[in-house]
């Protein structure tokens, strides 16, 4: 991977691509599998695991908690690793640990639930944005199981005084994040929890369903799917430019909600962030600029609580390139662009990998797109821009 400048100009493609791209493993599945491996009885090998900022902080945290974790290169993909974890059957080896998760929501939520199985004192903190992101519903659910927590305004940092979990019923709201429900689902067997989720009907095809699929299918030798949110950028690149891009290893029956992305091209009149697609709704919004009808993204309020307020960020940056887009609190609409309407601009990424990647794809079609802080893609896809260059071959 080459180093990236502070501002990276994306050159439009000279011809439509016709190629196959390999993308790294799923961040969502990798971090879920790491927790399950730590809870397992004995050694687990995770193959095709993503090696990026969000998964590295999870591995580092597990090591600080006393788990034996080894990491080896993956010859098929430079941003993947083979990770071996020696599970302790629900025991947390360390009695005290100070964990830093950066802006990794999965790590923050999953580790909070995990350490409650331990016997000791654990502190979890993140960067400035992670300290703003919601944690209250997860804290409330764990406090209902008699876990003692100290957290100002129910946000990170949190100090957890753990005395083990001995079963019980968990009622948890998923209004702010489905990761709360996923966190308790991952520990539920070891903690003997009975789970009750609010708003489950809206989410039955989403990230909590993915968590349940990973729990059911997990084994001591586990293969991680390619990240299909990441794959959406390359599928979109082919569609927008009149070419075709295949993604190697796309599963026949993916557990990721963004495995449905190809079915939504060309963009339809409406798509749900909860029922239809996950993070790839942002990719679809960029595609809508070249569609035949306006695209309305609904059930999207959680986009405001992620690495940045993604609805506000998308509206601002789409406007910066001349696009028409409007938003409400829980939805937004993007209109197809007229010939000559779109133009180049310097794109703010808000230190959000999704913003950088979405607008880089637009730059393959629209001249003059320059991405500020392109290195923020290291959160989930460190070699993204190297892969983007492969479309020119």
Secondary structure, 3 states (H helix, E strand, C coil): CCCCCCEEECCCCCCCCEEEECCCECHHHHHHHHHHHHHCEEEEEEEEEECCHHHHHHHHHHHHCCCEEEEEECCCCCCEEEEEEEEECCCCCCCEEEEECCCCHHHHHHHHHHHCCCEEEEEEECCHHHHHCCCHHHHHHHHCCCCEEECHHHCCCEEEEEECCCCEEEEEECCCCCHHHHHHHHHHHHHCEEEEEECHHHHCCCHHHHHHHHHHHCCCEEECCECHHHHHHHHHHHHHCCCEEEECCCCCCCCCHHHHHHHHCCCCCEEECCCCCCCCHHHHHHHHHHCCCCEEEECCHHHHHCCCCHHHHHHHHHHHCCCCEEEECCEEEECCCCCCCCCCEEECCCCCHHHHHHHHHHHCCCCCEEEECHHHHHHCCCCHHHHHHHHHC
